[in-house]
């Protein structure tokens, strides 16, 4: 049974069209670098790509938050270090001026320095990181201490996610570490009491200030240890989150991205197949026309 010229033409045309489609698809993969561009390209793998993308985004959010929290805590620790240095200077003055060889005038003159130390501590505690006051708890839009040393913040602790659904404390409670809420030492009050003792030439209260200031130094040091522990947790969390983000990104890439060498090879092969289809069709119809001559 002889196959009609129309049937041969349709068959050749179908082959050429399929070859063109395959060549276009292969070319798109080479140019985009993507194996999956649409959900229907590979539905199972496309679903996993979405999951890896979501995981990468979540881990990136944890990494950013943990890194910022660690940076902020380093600033907080630096301020606490300055407070410790200031309190240590005040204690040195208390030890020195508790000696009865010092006159009322000497002690009155020293009171001016202690007043400056008090102002320095207040300034150190009214520290900002970015647009936040870091010692006010969640009341971070205004300075946590006024000029008289009163605490204006709250007792809340900010918390930051360090792993999916795992939260870690990320701020210092200045009401405890500085004002002694809960039975501790009010560091700022100790400085004020010391200044008053110097002004009034009260030797007994000057000697009492030595212990009070020493207690304040120990209290601030304990808070610095706590801050250091939090920094370590956030440093580890940011490292783990970065690894998780990178792993999810890599997994997504392995599913979604093409092997460029393989894709280029396939593109070249589809081009050759298209050229062969066109050539075969051309030859077929040339011979067919000769038959009719």
C-alpha positions in Angstrom: 0.0 0.0 0.0 1.5 3.3 -1.1 1.7 6.0 1.5 0.4 9.3 0.2 2.6 12.4 -0.2 0.3 14.2 2.3 0.9 11.5 4.9 4.6 11.7 4.4 4.5 15.4 4.7 2.5 15.3 7.9 4.8 12.7 9.4 7.9 14.7 8.5 6.3 17.9 9.8 5.5 16.2 13.1 9.1 15.0 13.5 10.4 18.5 12.8 8.0 20.1 15.3 8.9 17.7 18.0 12.6 18.3 17.3 12.0 22.0 17.5 10.2 21.7 20.8 13.0 19.5 22.3 15.6 22.0 21.0 13.8 24.9 22.5 13.4 23.2 25.9 17.0 22.2 25.9 18.1 25.7 25.0 15.9 27.2 27.8 17.6 24.9 30.3 21.0 26.0 29.2 20.1 29.7 29.2 18.3 29.6 32.6 20.5 27.1 34.3 17.3 25.5 35.8 16.1 22.0 35.4 12.7 22.9 37.1 11.1 26.2 36.2 7.5 25.1 36.5 5.7 22.8 39.0 4.8 20.5 36.1 8.4 20.0 35.0 8.9 17.4 37.8 6.1 17.6 40.3 7.8 15.5 43.0 11.1 17.4 42.8 9.3 20.7 42.5 7.6 20.1 45.9 10.9 19.3 47.5 12.4 22.5 45.9 9.7 24.5 47.7 10.4 22.8 51.0 14.1 23.4 50.7 13.4 27.1 49.8 11.3 27.5 52.9 13.9 25.9 55.1 16.6 28.0 53.7 14.5 31.2 54.3 13.8 30.2 57.9 17.4 29.3 58.7 18.5 32.6 57.1 16.1 34.4 59.4 17.5 32.6 62.5 21.0 33.3 61.3 20.3 37.0 61.0 18.5 37.3 64.3 21.1 35.3 66.2 24.0 37.3 64.7 22.4 40.6 65.6 21.6 39.4 69.1 25.3 38.3 69.6 26.5 41.7 68.2 24.1 43.5 70.6 25.2 41.5 73.6 28.9 42.3 72.8 27.9 46.0 73.0 26.1 45.3 76.3 29.1 43.5 77.7 31.4 46.4 76.6 29.1 48.8 78.5 29.1 46.6 81.6 32.9 46.5 81.4 33.0 50.3 81.5 30.6 50.2 84.5 32.9 47.8 86.3 35.9 50.0 85.6 34.0 53.0 86.9 32.9 51.2 90.1 36.4 50.0 90.6 37.7 53.5 90.6 35.0 54.5 93.1 36.0 51.7 95.4 39.7 52.7 95.2 38.6 56.2 96.3 36.5 54.7 99.1 39.5 52.7 100.4 41.8 55.6 100.1 39.5 58.2 101.8 38.4 55.9 104.6 41.8 56.7 106.1 41.4 59.2 108.9 44.5 61.1 107.6 42.2 62.7 105.0 40.5 66.0 105.9 36.9 67.1 105.2 38.2 69.3 102.4 40.0 66.3 100.8 36.8 64.3 101.0 34.6 67.1 99.7 36.9 67.5 96.7 36.7 63.7 96.0 32.9 63.9 96.1 33.1 65.9 92.9 34.9 63.0 91.2 32.4 60.5 92.5 29.6 62.6 91.1 31.3 62.4 87.7 31.6 58.7 88.1 27.9 58.4 88.8 27.1 60.4 85.7 29.4 58.2 83.7 27.6 55.0 84.8 24.3 56.5 83.9 25.6 57.5 80.5 27.1 54.0 80.0 23.7 52.4 80.8 21.8 54.7 78.5 23.6 53.0 75.6 22.0 52.5 72.2 22.6 49.8 69.7 21.1 50.9 66.3 17.8 52.5 67.2 17.3 50.6 70.6 18.3 51.4 74.2 19.7 48.0 75.2 19.2 48.2 79.0 15.5 49.1 79.2 14.0 45.6 78.6 11.3 45.9 76.0 11.0 49.6 76.7 13.7 50.3 74.2 12.6 53.6 72.6 13.6 55.8 75.5 16.6 56.0 77.8 16.2 53.5 80.7 17.8 55.7 83.4 17.1 59.3 84.2 19.7 61.8 85.5 18.9 60.8 89.1 19.6 57.1 88.4 16.0 56.0 88.5 15.2 53.0 86.3 12.5 53.7 83.7 12.6 50.4 81.8 10.7 47.2 82.5 11.5 43.8 83.8 11.0 42.0 80.5 13.6 39.9 78.7 13.7 39.9 75.0 14.0 36.5 73.4 15.3 35.4 70.1 14.8 32.1 68.1 18.0 30.1 67.9 16.5 27.0 66.3 13.0 26.2 65.0 10.7 26.9 68.0 13.6 27.3 70.4 14.0 30.7 72.1 17.0 32.1 74.0 17.2 35.1 76.3 18.8 38.0 74.5 18.9 41.0 76.8 20.2 42.1 80.2 17.9 43.0 83.1 19.4 46.3 84.3 16.8 46.5 87.1 18.5 43.4 88.6 22.1 43.9 87.5 22.3 47.6 88.4 19.4 48.5 90.7 19.5 45.2 92.7 15.9 44.2 92.3 15.3 40.9 94.1 17.7 41.5 97.0 20.9 42.7 95.3 22.9 46.0 95.5 21.6 49.2 94.0 24.9 50.2 92.3 23.8 53.8 91.5 22.5 54.3 95.0 25.8 53.1 96.4 27.6 55.7 94.4 25.2 58.4 95.6 25.6 57.3 99.2 29.4 57.3 98.9 29.3 60.9 97.4 27.1 62.0 100.3 29.4 60.4 102.9 32.3 62.3 101.3 30.4 65.6 101.3 29.4 65.2 104.9 32.8 63.9 106.0 31.2 60.7 107.4 34.1 58.3 107.9 31.9 55.4 108.9 29.7 55.6 105.8 32.8 56.0 103.6 34.2 52.7 105.0 30.7 51.2 104.5 30.9 52.3 100.9 33.9 50.1 100.3 31.8 46.9 100.9 28.8 48.3 99.1 30.8 49.1 96.0 32.6 45.8 96.1 29.2 44.0 96.2 28.1 46.1 93.2 31.2 45.1 91.2 30.6 41.4 92.0 26.9 41.8 90.9 27.9 43.4 87.6 30.5 40.7 87.0 27.9 38.0 87.5 25.7 39.7 84.9 28.7 39.9 82.5 29.2 36.1 83.0 25.5 35.6 82.1 25.9 37.9 79.0 29.0 35.9 78.0 27.0 32.6 78.1 24.3 34.1 76.0 26.8 35.4 73.4 28.2 31.9 73.2 24.8 30.4 72.6 24.0 32.9 69.8 27.4 32.4 68.2 26.8 28.7 68.0 23.2 29.3 66.8 24.3 31.6 64.0 26.9 29.0 62.9 24.4 26.2 62.9 21.8 28.3 61.1 24.2 29.3 58.4 25.1 25.6 57.9 21.4 24.7 57.8 20.7 27.5 55.3 23.6 26.6 53.1 22.6 22.9 53.2 19.0 23.7 52.2 20.2 26.0 49.4 22.5 23.3 48.1 19.8 20.6 48.3 17.5 22.9 46.4 20.2 23.6 43.8 20.8 19.9 43.2 17.1 19.4 42.4 16.5 22.6 40.6 19.7 23.4 38.7 20.9 21.7 35.6 24.3 20.1 35.0 25.5 22.7 32.6 27.8 20.2 30.7 25.0 17.7 30.4 22.5 20.4 29.4 24.8 21.8 26.8 25.5 18.3 25.4 21.8 17.6 25.2 21.2 21.0 23.5 23.8 20.2 20.9 22.2 16.8 20.4 18.7 18.2 19.9 20.1 20.7 17.4 21.7 17.9 15.4 18.4 15.9 15.6 16.5 18.9 14.3 18.9 19.5 11.5 18.7 15.8 10.6 14.9 15.9 10.6 14.9 18.9 8.3 17.5 17.3 6.0 15.6 14.0 5.8 12.3 15.7 5.0 14.0 17.8 2.4 15.5 14.8 0.8 12.3 12.9 1.0 10.3 15.5 -0.8 13.0 16.1 -3.4 12.8 12.5 -4.4 9.0 12.6 -4.3 9.0 15.5 -6.7 11.4 13.6 -9.0 9.0 10.7 -9.1 6.3 12.9 -10.6 8.5 14.4 -13.3 
